[in-house]
Amino acid sequence: MGLQPLEFSECYLDSPSFRERIKAHEAELDKTNKFIKELHKDGKNLINATKQLGMAQRKFAQSLGDFKFEYIGDAKTDDEKCIDESLQEFSAFLKNLEDQRELMMRNITETLLKPLEKFRKEQLGSAKEERKRYEKDTEKYYSSLEKLLTLSAKKKDQQLQEADLQVEQMRLHFHEESLQYVYKLQEIQERKKFECVEPMLAFFQTVFTFYHQGYELAKDFNHYKTELQINIQNVSYLKCIPQFLFLCFTLHLHFRT
């Protein structure tokens, strides 16, 4: 069941049921505040973990790029040249992918964490301050009302009128503060619908962009991958030649003896 609406007219009655509904709205804002704080913490942990992954990927890519194959003879075949360059190609692919991932992580801070933290501090923070004023004015108003009711009827009329006027002024101020607080609670509940979800949509759009760019990198790499497979097959056929020559040489020695 959702939150019960807060009617401005109820600010003047200030009934127990009205107070219960206010508490429910306050509890919902407290839950939202806790959610954003935990999400901000988890987001920072995600960024740090992704940075560690990026460093490991780049180190792996660097190791691939630094390795060189040694070949027998003075000149390499075309297939051998392609195989020798393949590690540099793999290295470049991983580095490009990590560049895109790094961009995605920077966007997490700008598109998700900062807007949510701004909403938490500005909107939820102002509601918290408004709540303190509301509770303070509530205590002051009901305390003055209680004092008025306990005044002795033997007090002078002027004193009673002054006390009554003071309570009336506090009542008007309390109602004004109550209206302002209810407005603030309703405003934040409405703002929360887009100020919390909109940054998440922007974040996931960044994630989708990263995966799309990864797909495009893989698609561009596919032609090279196909050619490399052919080069590897060609070289793997050549490995049979030394075995064949060795067998021929062995047979030649056998027949000579």
DRENGUDREN-152874 format. One record per atom (N, C-alpha, C, CB): x, y, z. Coordinates in steps of 0.02 Angstrom, whole numbers, padded with zeros to 5 digits, always signed. Atoms other than C-alpha are relative to their C-alpha. Glycine has a CB too. Layout:
XYZ ...
% end
This chain:
+00042-00060+00000 +00000+00000+00000 +00044+00062+00000 -00048+00000+00061 -00040-00060+00006 +00066+00171-00047 -00013+00049+00057 -00013+00034-00066 +00009-00052-00051 +00079+00328+00057 -00068+00033-00007 +00056+00053-00007 +00063-00036+00000 -00082+00413+00108 +00013+00074-00014 -00037-00009+00069 -00011-00071+00017 -00101+00590+00039 -00007+00044+00061 -00050+00022-00054 +00004-00050-00052 -00077+00741+00150 -00041+00059-00026 +00071+00023+00023 +00043-00055+00020 -00216+00869+00136 +00019+00063+00039 -00075-00018+00011 -00018-00063-00033 -00177+01051+00173 -00052+00019+00054 +00005+00057-00052 +00052-00018-00049 -00343+01070+00264 +00011-00034+00067 -00069-00020-00027 -00013+00036-00062 -00285+00942+00392 +00052+00033+00044 +00021-00071-00016 -00049-00037-00040 -00147+01059+00446 -00034+00039+00057 +00041+00048-00044 +00036-00039-00050 -00279+01158+00542 -00031-00044+00054 -00055+00042-00034 +00028+00046-00049 -00355+01006+00626 +00054-00035+00040 -00045-00052-00034 -00057+00033-00033 -00189+00921+00664 -00022-00061+00039 +00036+00049+00046 +00027+00059-00033 -00274+00757+00704 +00054-00054+00008 -00060-00029-00040 -00049+00055-00008 -00181+00599+00765 +00011-00039-00065 -00024-00048+00054 -00007+00036+00064 -00215+00513+00597 +00043+00041-00049 -00069-00015-00031 -00040-00044+00042 -00139+00663+00508 +00074-00005+00020 -00024+00074+00005 -00069+00007-00024 +00016+00649+00616 +00030-00067-00020 +00003+00008+00077 -00023+00066+00020 +00029+00464+00576 +00019+00000-00074 -00053-00053+00014 -00016-00003+00071 +00025+00501+00390 +00064+00040-00012 -00058+00032-00039 -00062-00039+00005 +00161+00632+00413 +00060-00044+00017 -00002+00062+00046 -00055+00045-00020 +00268+00503+00503 +00016-00050-00056 -00019-00038+00064 -00011+00047+00055 +00243+00382+00358 +00040+00033-00057 -00067-00027-00027 -00037-00037+00052 +00303+00515+00234 +00072+00011+00023 -00035+00068-00015 -00068-00011-00027 +00453+00553+00346 +00041-00064-00004 -00003+00026+00073 -00035+00064+00002 +00497+00368+00357 +00021-00016-00072 -00044-00056+00028 -00016+00012+00070 +00492+00356+00167 +00060+00043-00022 -00060+00015-00044 -00057-00043+00018 +00612+00504+00150 +00064-00025+00034 -00014+00073+00020 -00058+00028-00034 +00727+00427+00280 +00027-00062-00038 -00017-00019+00073 -00019+00060+00038 +00727+00265+00180 +00035+00020-00066 -00062-00044-00016 -00031-00024+00062 +00766+00362+00020 +00069+00028+00013 -00044+00054-00032 -00065-00028-00018 +00908+00454+00106 +00051-00056+00011 -00006+00044+00063 -00045+00057-00014 +00983+00289+00166 +00017-00036-00065 -00033-00049+00049 -00011+00033+00064 +00962+00212-00007 +00052+00037-00042 -00066-00006-00039 -00047-00039+00040 +01055+00354-00093 +00070-00002+00029 -00024+00074-00006 -00065+00004-00032 +01196+00351+00034 +00034-00067-00014 -00006+00011+00076 -00027+00066+00013 +01219+00163+00012 +00018-00008-00074 -00049-00054+00021 -00014+00005+00072 +01208+00177-00178 +00062+00040-00018 -00061+00026-00040 -00060-00041+00012 +01339+00316-00176 +00063-00038+00021 -00006+00068+00037 -00057+00039-00025 +01454+00206-00072 +00015-00059-00047 -00013-00025+00071 -00009+00057+00045 +01425+00055-00185 +00026+00024-00068 -00066-00038-00009 -00024-00027+00063 +01453+00164-00339 +00075+00016+00002 -00039+00063-00018 -00072-00014-00008 +01622+00222-00274 +00040-00064+00002 +00013+00042+00063 -00035+00065-00002 +01669+00042-00236 +00003-00030-00070 -00037-00049+00048 +00001+00024+00069 +01617-00004-00414 +00053+00034-00042 -00069+00010-00031 -00051-00038+00037 +01727+00134-00484 +00070-00024+00017 -00007+00075+00014 -00066+00023-00022 +01876+00078-00380 +00015-00070-00027 +00004+00001+00076 -00010+00068+00025 +01851-00104-00428 +00013+00000-00075 -00061-00045+00017 -00009-00004+00072 +01836-00058-00611 +00068+00030-00018 -00056+00043-00032 -00067-00027+00010 +01995+00045-00599 +00052-00055+00007 +00015+00058+00049 -00047+00056-00010 +02085-00108-00531 -00003-00048-00059 -00016-00037+00065 +00007+00043+00059 +02014-00213-00673 +00034+00032-00060 -00074-00013-00014 -00031-00034+00056 +02068-00081-00799 +00076-00002+00002 -00024+00072-00001 -00073+00003-00007 +02245-00077-00730 +00026-00070-00017 +00020+00018+00072 -00021+00069+00015 +02255-00268-00739 -00005-00014-00075 -00043-00050+00040 +00008+00010+00072 +02187-00268-00917 +00054+00035-00040 -00069+00025-00023 -00051-00038+00036 +02309-00134-00973 +00069-00033+00009 +00002+00073+00025 -00064+00034-00012 +02454-00227-00892 +00004-00063-00043 +00008-00018+00076 +00003+00059+00042 +02399-00385-00981 +00011+00018-00073 -00067-00036+00009 -00008-00023+00069 +02386-00290-01145 +00072+00020-00015 -00048+00059-00015 -00069-00021+00008 +02559-00216-01119 +00046-00060-00008 +00022+00043+00059 -00040+00061+00004 +02632-00389-01091 -00007-00033-00069 -00020-00050+00055 +00011+00027+00067 +02553-00449-01253 +00039+00039-00052 -00074+00000-00017 -00033-00043+00050 +02621-00301-01350 +00075-00003+00002 -00022+00070+00010 -00073+00000-00007 +02797-00320-01282 +00033-00065-00025 +00019+00011+00072 -00029+00065+00019 +02819-00503-01331 +00014-00002-00075 -00046-00058+00021 -00019+00007+00070 +02909-00542-01494 +00016-00074-00014 +00061+00045-00018 -00017+00068+00021 +02917-00709-01585 +00068+00000-00035 -00055-00029-00046 -00063+00009+00037 +03087-00770-01646 -00011-00056-00051 +00059-00018+00050 +00011+00047+00054 +03091-00862-01812 +00067-00024-00028 -00042+00032-00056 -00060+00029+00030 +03217-00975-01897 +00011+00028-00069 -00005-00078-00002 -00016-00026+00067 +03305-00901-02046 +00004+00076+00000 -00053-00023-00050 -00010-00072+00006 +03337-00727-02111 -00063+00038-00016 +00050+00013-00054 +00061-00035+00021 +03165-00685-02180 -00061-00037+00025 -00002+00007-00077 +00064+00029-00022 +02989-00712-02117 -00046-00007-00060 -00032+00044+00054 +00053+00006+00051 +02849-00775-02224 -00056+00050+00017 -00028-00073-00003 +00057-00045-00013 +02692-00669-02242 -00042-00024+00058 -00043+00007-00063 +00040+00029-00055 +02601-00787-02125 +00035+00013+00067 -00011-00076-00011 -00037-00010-00062 +02738-00772-01995 -00002+00074+00020 +00073-00023-00009 +00005-00072-00016 +02734-00581-02007 -00067+00016+00032 +00010+00042-00064 +00066-00013-00028 +02547-00581-01974 -00006-00029+00071 -00055-00030-00046 +00003+00030-00067 +02565-00699-01827 +00041+00040+00049 +00026-00073-00002 -00042-00040-00044 +02706-00594-01756 -00035+00065+00020 +00066+00016-00034 +00035-00063-00015 +02597-00437-01768 -00065-00011+00039 -00015+00036-00065 +00065+00014-00031 +02445-00524-01693 -00002+00022+00074 -00016-00073-00005 +00000-00019-00071 +02497-00493-01513 -00007+00075+00009 +00064-00025+00035 +00008-00073-00003 +02512-00307-01547 -00072+00019-00016 +00049+00034-00050 +00070-00014+00017 +02339-00311-01625 -00046-00017+00060 -00022-00042-00062 +00038+00018-00060 +02268-00401-01472 +00008+00052+00054 +00021-00069+00026 -00016-00050-00050 +02354-00276-01361 -00038+00065-00014 +00076+00014+00003 +00034-00062+00019 +02282-00127-01456 -00075-00006+00011 +00014+00018-00073 +00072+00011-00010 +02107-00203-01450 -00018+00008+00074 -00020-00070-00025 +00014-00004-00072 +02113-00222-01260 +00007+00071+00025 +00047-00047+00039 -00010-00069-00022 +02181-00046-01237 -00059+00044-00023 +00066+00028-00028 +00058-00038+00024 +02041+00027-01345 -00062-00015+00043 -00014-00016-00073 +00058+00020-00041 +01913-00071-01244 +00004+00033+00069 -00003-00076+00007 -00009-00031-00066 +01986-00005-01081 -00010+00075-00003 +00068-00017+00028 +00013-00072+00008 +01980+00173-01147 -00075+00014+00005 +00028+00026-00068 +00072-00008-00002 +01793+00152-01171 -00027-00013+00070 -00034-00047-00050 +00022+00015-00068 +01772+00074-00999 +00017+00057+00048 +00033-00065+00024 -00020-00056-00041 +01868+00217-00919 -00047+00059-00009 +00072+00021-00016 +00048-00054+00015 +01753+00342-01004 -00067-00014+00034 -00010+00007-00077 +00063+00018-00032 +01602+00246-00939 +00003+00013+00075 -00016-00074-00014 -00007-00010-00072 +01669+00253-00761 -00001+00074+00019 +00063-00033+00024 +00002-00072-00013 +01696+00440-00772 -00071+00026-00004 +00046+00039-00050 +00069-00021+00008 +01518+00459-00830 -00044-00022+00058 -00028-00027-00064 +00039+00022-00058 +01454+00361-00680 -00002+00055+00052 +00030-00065+00030 -00004-00053-00050 +01513+00500-00565 -00042+00060-00021 +00073+00022+00011 +00034-00061+00023 +01442+00640-00673 -00075-00011-00010 +00031+00023-00065 +00071+00011+00017 +01278+00560-00727 -00041-00030+00055 -00004-00044-00061 +00038+00036-00051 +01231+00457-00574 +00015+00024+00071 +00014-00074-00004 -00017-00012-00071 +01325+00489-00412 -00010+00073+00020 +00071-00020+00014 +00006-00071-00018 +01334+00679-00414 -00072+00024+00001 +00040+00042-00048 +00071-00023-00003 +01150+00711-00461 -00038-00030+00060 -00035-00019-00064 +00035+00031-00057 +01088+00586-00329 +00023+00031+00066 +00012-00076+00001 -00025-00029-00062 +01201+00658-00195 -00024+00072+00007 +00077-00002+00001 +00027-00068-00002 +01144+00834-00242 -00073-00001+00024 +00005+00033-00069 +00070+00006-00021 +00962+00780-00223 -00004-00017+00075 -00036-00054-00041 +00001+00020-00070 +00999+00699-00056 +00017+00059+00047 +00049-00058+00012 -00022-00055-00043 +01090+00849+00016 -00047+00060-00003 +00070+00022-00018 +00041-00060+00007 +00982+00987-00055 -00073-00012+00017 +00006+00027-00071 +00072+00010-00010 +00807+00915-00058 -00015-00036+00065 -00028-00040-00059 +00012+00037-00063 +00811+00785+00080 +00028+00038+00060 +00030-00070-00004 -00029-00040-00054 +00924+00899+00182 -00046+00057+00020 +00067+00027-00021 +00046-00055-00016 +00802+01044+00169 -00063-00025+00034 -00019+00040-00064 +00059+00030-00033 +00657+00928+00217 +00016-00016+00073 -00022-00063-00037 -00021+00015-00069 +00755+00876+00371 +00000+00064+00042 +00070-00033+00000 +00000-00063-00036 +00780+01058+00421 -00072+00024+00011 +00040+00053-00038 +00071-00019-00006 +00595+01093+00388 -00034-00042+00054 -00036-00008-00067 +00028+00045-00051 +00552+00945+00497 +00018+00023+00070 +00025-00073-00010 -00022-00025-00065 +00654+01014+00641 -00040+00062+00020 +00075+00017-00001 +00039-00060-00015 +00564+01182+00629 -00072-00018+00016 +00002+00049-00059 +00069+00022-00012 +00396+01095+00621 -00008-00030+00070 -00022-00051-00054 +00003+00031-00066 +00431+00991+00775 +00010+00051+00056 +00053-00055+00005 -00012-00053-00049 +00498+01143+00868 -00062+00044+00009 +00061+00043-00020 +00060-00042-00004 +00345+01249+00826 -00059-00039+00029 -00019+00026-00070 +00052+00041-00030 +00231+01104+00872 +00006+00000+00076 +00003-00072-00027 -00012+00001-00072 +00309+01093+01043 -00015+00067+00032 +00073-00020+00015 +00012-00067-00027 +00302+01280+01070 -00075+00016+00002 +00037+00053-00042 +00072-00016+00003 +00120+01294+01016 -00039-00038+00052 -00028-00015-00070 +00039+00040-00048 +00053+01151+01120 +00021+00014+00072 +00009-00074-00015 -00022-00018-00067 +00158+01203+01268 -00034+00065+00023 +00076+00009+00002 +00034-00063-00017 +00086+01381+01263 -00075-00011+00009 +00012+00052-00055 +00071+00015-00007 -00089+01309+01240 -00014-00033+00067 -00024-00046-00058 +00008+00033-00065 -00067+01200+01392 +00006+00050+00057 +00053-00056+00009 -00008-00051-00052 -00008+01348+01494 -00062+00044+00004 +00062+00044-00014 +00061-00040+00000 -00160+01448+01440 -00057-00035+00035 -00019+00018-00072 +00054+00037-00030 -00277+01311+01493 +00008-00008+00075 -00005-00068-00032 -00012+00008-00072 -00196+01301+01664 +00000+00067+00037 +00066-00036+00012 +00003-00065-00034 -00209+01487+01698 -00061+00004+00046 -00002+00058-00052 +00055-00007-00049 -00315+01527+01849 -00051+00052-00025 +00028+00020+00070 +00053-00046+00019 -00481+01610+01816 +00003+00064+00041 -00068-00033+00008 -00006-00059-00042 -00433+01733+01953 +00047+00052-00029 +00024-00020+00069 -00044-00048+00032 -00306+01813+01838 -00040+00058-00029 +00043-00035-00056 +00033-00059+00028 -00348+01985+01776 -00018-00012-00073 +00044+00062+00007 +00022+00008+00068 -00441+01998+01613 +00053+00019-00051 -00062+00042-00012 -00053-00023+00046 -00297+02093+01533 +00053-00054-00008 +00031+00065+00025 -00050+00053+00003 -00176+01954+01577 -00026-00060-00041 +00019-00024+00071 +00030+00055+00037 -00296+01823+01508 -00003+00016-00075 -00070-00015+00026 +00004-00020+00071 -00320+01921+01347 +00069-00001-00033 -00031+00071-00005 -00068+00000+00027 -00133+01944+01325 +00024-00072-00013 +00049+00035+00049 -00019+00070+00008 -00105+01758+01352 -00036-00031-00059 -00014-00039+00064 +00040+00028+00055 -00246+01716+01232 +00026+00026-00067 -00073+00018+00009 -00026-00029+00061 -00175+01835+01101 +00067-00032-00020 +00009+00076+00008 -00065+00032+00013 -00003+01759+01118 -00009-00070-00029 +00042-00002+00065 +00013+00068+00025 -00072+01584+01093 -00028+00003-00071 -00049-00037+00047 +00029-00006+00067 -00172+01642+00942 +00054+00015-00052 -00053+00056+00000 -00055-00015+00046 -00015+01714+00863 +00043-00062-00013 +00044+00057+00029 -00040+00062+00008 +00079+01551+00895 -00039-00051-00041 +00018-00029+00070 +00040+00046+00038 -00066+01453+00824 +00004+00016-00075 -00074+00001+00024 -00005-00021+00070 -00062+01554+00662 +00068-00018-00029 -00013+00075-00006 -00068+00017+00022 +00126+01531+00651 +00008-00075-00009 +00053+00027+00050 -00005+00073+00004 +00110+01345+00684 -00036-00025-00062 -00030-00032+00063 +00036+00021+00059 -00021+01325+00548 +00038+00018-00064 -00069+00033-00001 -00040-00020+00058 +00088+01420+00427 +00059-00047-00010 +00026+00072+00009 -00056+00046+00003 +00236+01310+00469 -00023-00070-00021 +00037-00003+00068 +00028+00065+00017 +00127+01154+00455 -00015-00004-00075 -00064-00014+00041 +00015-00002+00072 +00067+01205+00281 +00065-00004-00041 -00038+00064-00017 -00064+00000+00035 +00247+01238+00228 +00032-00069+00001 +00046+00051+00030 -00031+00067-00007 +00305+01069+00293 -00036-00052-00043 -00001-00022+00075 +00038+00046+00042 +00165+00973+00208 +00015+00012-00074 -00076+00007+00014 -00018-00016+00069 +00203+01063+00046 +00068-00029-00018 +00000+00076-00012 -00068+00025+00012 +00386+01015+00062 +00000-00076-00007 +00047+00022+00057 +00003+00073+00004 +00345+00832+00094 -00029-00022-00067 -00042-00027+00058 +00031+00018+00064 +00232+00825-00058 +00045+00016-00059 -00067+00035-00007 -00045-00020+00054 +00356+00918-00166 +00056-00051-00010 +00029+00069+00014 -00056+00046+00005 +00498+00798-00127 -00023-00068-00026 +00034-00009+00068 +00025+00064+00026 +00390+00645-00157 -00009+00003-00076 -00068-00018+00034 +00008-00007+00072 +00353+00712-00331 +00068+00007-00034 -00043+00061-00015 -00066-00010+00030 +00531+00769-00367 +00040-00065-00001 +00039+00054+00038 -00037+00062-00006 +00598+00600-00312 -00012-00045-00061 -00019-00037+00064 +00017+00043+00056 +00509+00516-00457 +00045+00011-00060 -00073+00011-00020 -00043-00012+00058 +00618+00600-00587 +00072+00017+00019 -00029+00056-00041 -00069-00018-00018 +00770+00666-00492 +00040-00060+00022 -00001+00053+00055 -00036+00062-00016 +00814+00489-00436 +00005-00046-00060 -00034-00036+00058 +00002+00048+00055 +00764+00391-00590 +00037+00027-00062 -00072-00016-00019 -00032-00030+00058 +00829+00512-00722 +00076-00012-00001 -00013+00074-00003 -00072+00016+00001 +01013+00494-00668 +00014-00074-00012 +00031+00021+00066 -00010+00071+00011 +00993+00305-00666 -00008-00017-00074 -00048-00041+00042 +00009+00011+00072 +00927+00309-00844 +00061+00024-00038 -00063+00038-00025 -00059-00026+00033 +01075+00416-00896 +00060-00047+00011 +00017+00071+00026 -00055+00047-00014 +01195+00294-00811 -00006-00062-00043 -00001-00020+00075 +00008+00061+00040 +01121+00142-00898 +00009+00014-00074 -00068-00031+00013 -00013-00018+00069 +01127+00234-01063 +00075+00000-00013 -00030+00069-00016 -00073+00002+00005 +01314+00254-01032 +00024-00072-00003 +00032+00037+00059 -00019+00070+00000 +01327+00068-00995 -00017-00032-00068 -00036-00038+00056 +00019+00027+00065 +01232+00025-01154 +00047+00024-00055 -00073+00020-00017 -00047-00027+00049 +01347+00139-01252 +00067-00037+00002 +00011+00075+00012 -00063+00037-00008 +01500+00050-01181 -00005-00068-00034 +00017-00009+00075 +00007+00066+00030 +01434-00121-01232 -00008+00005-00077 -00061-00037+00030 +00007-00009+00072 +01385-00056-01404 +00068+00014-00032 -00049+00058-00016 -00066-00015+00027 +01559+00015-01430 +00045-00062+00002 +00033+00057+00040 -00037+00063-00002 +01633-00150-01373 -00020-00046-00057 -00012-00035+00066 +00024+00040+00056 +01524-00237-01502 +00029+00026-00066 -00077+00002-00003 -00027-00029+00061 +01583-00116-01637 +00075-00016-00007 -00011+00076-00001 -00071+00018+00001 +01765-00147-01589 +00009-00073-00021 +00033+00013+00068 -00005+00071+00017 +01737-00334-01599 -00018-00013-00073 -00047-00041+00046 +00020+00008+00070 +01649-00318-01767 +00056+00023-00047 -00065+00040-00015 -00056-00024+00041 +01793-00215-01838 +00059-00049+00003 +00022+00069+00024 -00056+00046-00009 +01914-00345-01770 -00013-00067-00034 +00013-00010+00075 +00019+00066+00025 +01821-00490-01847 +00036-00017-00065 -00076-00002-00012 -00035+00013+00064 +01900-00470-02021 +00072-00020+00013 -00003+00063-00045 -00070+00017-00016 +02075-00472-01947 +00003-00069+00032 +00031+00053+00048 +00001+00065-00034 +02030-00622-01839 -00006-00057-00051 -00058-00004+00050 +00008+00051+00052 +01974-00719-01993 +00065-00011-00038 -00057+00020-00048 -00063+00005+00036 +02135-00680-02086 +00053-00034+00043 +00025+00070-00021 -00050+00030-00044 +02238-00728-01934 -00010-00075+00006 -00003+00033+00070 +00014+00072-00003 +02152-00897-01924 +00028-00036-00062 -00075-00013+00006 -00027+00029+00062 +02202-00929-02105 +00076-00004+00005 -00021+00042-00062 -00073+00000-00009 +02383-00879-02065 +00022-00057+00046 +00023+00067+00028 -00018+00053-00048 +02386-00998-01918 -00007-00069-00032 -00045+00005+00063 +00010+00064+00034 +02317-01140-02024 +00058-00013-00049 -00067-00001-00037 -00055+00008+00047 +02450-01109-02156 +00065-00020+00034 +00011+00065-00039 -00061+00016-00037 +02589-01112-02028 -00004-00070+00030 +00012+00052+00056 +00007+00066-00030 +02518-01267-01945 +00012-00055-00050 -00069-00008+00032 -00015+00050+00052 +02530-01359-02112 +00075-00007-00009 -00034+00020-00066 -00072+00001+00011 +02712-01310-02126 +00037-00039+00053 +00027+00070-00004 -00036+00035-00054 +02754-01391-01960 +00011-00074-00017 -00040+00006+00066 -00008+00071+00020 +02734-01561-02045 +00063-00011-00042 -00062-00023-00039 -00057+00007+00046 +02879-01526-02165 +00063-00024+00037 +00015+00066-00035 -00060+00025-00035 +03020-01543-02035 -00008-00073+00021 +00014+00043+00061 +00011+00070-00020 +02941-01705-01975 +00010-00047-00060 -00070-00008+00030 -00006+00041+00061 +02931-01770-02153 +00074-00006-00020 -00041+00031-00057 -00071+00001+00019 +03112-01722-02190 +00040-00043+00048 +00028+00070-00001 -00035+00041-00050 +03170-01802-02028 -00012-00074-00013 -00022+00019+00072 +00017+00070+00014 +03079-01962-02073 +00038-00025-00061 -00075-00008-00010 -00036+00019+00060 +03156-01963-02247 +00074-00011+00013 -00009+00053-00054 -00071+00006-00017 +03330-01936-02177 +00013-00063+00040 +00022+00061+00040 -00008+00060-00041 +03306-02075-02051 -00004-00063-00044 -00053-00003+00055 +00007+00057+00045 +03247-02195-02185 +00061-00007-00046 -00063+00006-00042 -00060+00000+00043 +03394-02146-02296 +00058-00031+00036 +00018+00072-00023 -00054+00030-00039 +03517-02188-02158 -00011-00073+00012 +00007+00036+00067 +00015+00071-00013 +03430-02352-02125 +00016-00043-00059 -00074-00008+00019 -00013+00040+00059 +03440-02411-02304 +00073-00001-00018 -00040+00026-00058 -00071-00002+00015 +03621-02359-02320 +00038-00051+00042 +00029+00070+00013 -00033+00048-00043 +03665-02470-02176 -00024-00070-00015 -00013+00017+00073 
% end
